[in-house]
Structure formats: C-alpha cells, structure tokens
C-alpha cells in the first residue's frame, strides 16, 4: 500500500522543486521534464506500470498528470482497473478514496465523453466540407480510365491476366480487385 507521486514540468527551464516538496511524503516519486501534450512521457508510463492494487497515486495539480479531460479519464480508468487510488494534493475534491472524489471523477468522465463527441462531430463536419469541395480521400486509383481501356484491348487480343500485369506493371491486387467489381473484366479468367 504505497503512496506514489508523479511530478512533471513542461520545459527544461522550469523547476520540479515545488512539486517534489509537496510529494516528499510519498514512498516513491516519478518525475520528468516533458510537455503534457507529448504522448511519450516515459516517467508517467513507468509510474503507471509500477502502481499496484491498493497503492495511491498523488499529483500536486491535475494538469501535471493529463493533457485533457479525456486523457485524465483514460489514466484514472486504468488506475481504477488496477485498484489504485488517485489524489490531487492541491484539490482535495479529486480523491477517488472518497464518495465526493468518485462523484467528481464521474463528472469528469461525462465531460471527457462530451469532449470526444464534440471532437468527432467537428471531424465529421470537416470531412463533409472537404468532400463537398471535391477532396478525395484514400489511395489514388491505380487503374485510370485510360489504363482500363488499355487492359480491355489486351484482353480482347487474348492476353492473360498475368501477362497484362507483367506488361503494364500493375500490382496484382490493384488489377484483380477492380476486375471483380467491374464490367470490363467480368469474363476474365485468372491464370496463374
């Protein structure tokens, strides 16, 4: 039943001293100088791996742990699954060992879900607007209309699919898949 601290500052020029002083009662403290936006935070990863059932994770401020509400909810959910408690020293209302703390975390979970829904809506709106402007998504078609005409001519001349692939330089899947869905090669026999 260890108390484990996590301290983070965003840049090399900032000091961890204030956080470390508040976390001095912890059995172990993980610390790093990395941006909260940086998803590769090795000390946080080590900290989360170190924590065991009945341990308590302490941070001085909630923004030291997570970059967003959804990130916070993801981390706290991971802690909860492991049976780890979570407390914020500068904000006693965030304490998963108390009823009030659990309520606050539940509200944060709803906010995280709301943020995700808004983000998803914005993304879908952006995609719809881009499609309306004529932006094409996905891979560029390998078989253009001109190449399809060339293939038709070769097939009419009696060429086999492997020889057409070799002659035109297409990748086999780029040729075969469209042929399965298309009228221009319905009668194609696929010789290997």
Helices and strands as residue ranges (DSSP letters): E 3-9, H 17-22, E 28-33, H 42-50, E 56-59, G 62-64, H 69-82, E 85-88, H 99-132, H 145-156, H 161-168, H 172-181
